[in-house]
Amino acid sequence: SLSDDKVHPCAYFSHRLSPSERNYDVGNRELLAIRLALGEWRQWLEGATVPFVVWTDHRNLEYIRSAKRLNARQARWALFFARFEFVISYRPGSKNTKPDALSRLFSSSVVSTDPEGLTVWGIERQVKQALTHTPSPPACPRNLLFVPVPTRLAVLQWAHSAKLAGHPGVRGTLASIRQRFWWPTRERDTHRFVAACSVCAQTKSGNSPPAGRLRPLPIPSRPWSHIALDFITGLPSSAGKTVILTVVDRFSKAAHFIPLAKLPSAKETAQIIIENVFRIHGLPSDVVSDRGPQFTSQFWREFCRLIGASVSLSSGFHPQSNGQAERANQTIGRILRSLSFRNPASWSEQLPWAEYAHNSLPSSATGLSPFQSSLGYQPPLFSSQLAESCVPSAQAFVQRCERTWKRVRSALCSYRAQTVRAANKRRTKSPRYCRGQRVWLSKPSP
């Protein structure tokens, strides 16, 4: 139906031979290819009113349907072939070049013995040939070659993607081009080419600030109204425990670290949170987490809806959205490595002490310890300090807590403003995306 009256491929199919199939002779392998192809596209071929043609470069297959003696395998295939109306036609390999080439293994013998030198001299010769049709402008420096527009992409590919280059950044790519080539928009074209390189986007970790202004989460007004959850996995087994569930209060920075035998399901996570957090601190109004299966399930969403909490999920490959829990994970990991340095399998025994250390040390954001931010007082270390922490009445305790919480919120607001100013100094505005537009997600390096 095409206007050029030529045969065009509309689909491809490949199959890896099993150990038993590798023992087939050439004829049976060719027949196997026909059997697999008909099975792959049977919805288009079975029941066709017009017979279709199967081209093969193995002449003996022309007679397979009329053969009198077949082995057991060929007999099974013959029953399958009876469902189709087709003709096997011999086509010599000289006329069957494209399928023949796809079935060949790559041979390194066709590669030049000096590919790097050939690449360098080849690009220079290509530019010189293009200059025979386009004269060099007066602005071109004497010792450099002017690159006409049709050849600039080849020069950029040579300077960035060739084996001699190894996909450098903009500076390295420009350094190679400047040694021999020139055109007016050389720097701008190089920036665009390197920024659009899909190989670099998939293999390199970015060291530039992320695009978009910093937008911190809202500051809570009281302790344990907004919490953040995350899991620490990959730990050595310790008393049957291999996972830690981190629960952080985003107001006071207080945290609970709960050892678990394995990653729990959504239902098990809800039960653990009820027993270890809600029972002590009450129900929260917002829960921040990553997009783990426990937190994206319908059960978890319904559970949070029933307790009156909103579900806030971080963006894919953006753990900074749940920065409170990620930072607590780093802190508890550092403390546990120090406490269980000689016996890593004892980390579960050290976890309560690590949690106490985390909650009793002052936070950089508030200047107060999570204990003091949450309870209104700092647990005394010495018996001589006990008198200072005595509470004469419940009213005085509440007033002291309220004063502390106002102080904490004021410190958090000041700290957030300072953090936003510092982060946005080197950041650019986020690009404008359209709905349905495809984008690259930058996965953080481990």
Helices and strands as residue ranges (DSSP letters): G 21-23, H 26-40, H 42-45, E 52-56, G 59-66, H 72-81, E 86-90, H 97-102, G 108-110, H 115-131, E 145-146, H 149-161, H 170-178, E 181-182, H 186-195, H 198-203, E 226-232, E 243-249, E 255-260, H 266-273, I 274-278, H 279-281, E 286-289, H 293-296, H 298-306, E 310-313, G 319-322, H 323-339, G 344-346, H 347-360, H 370-375, G 383-389, H 394-424
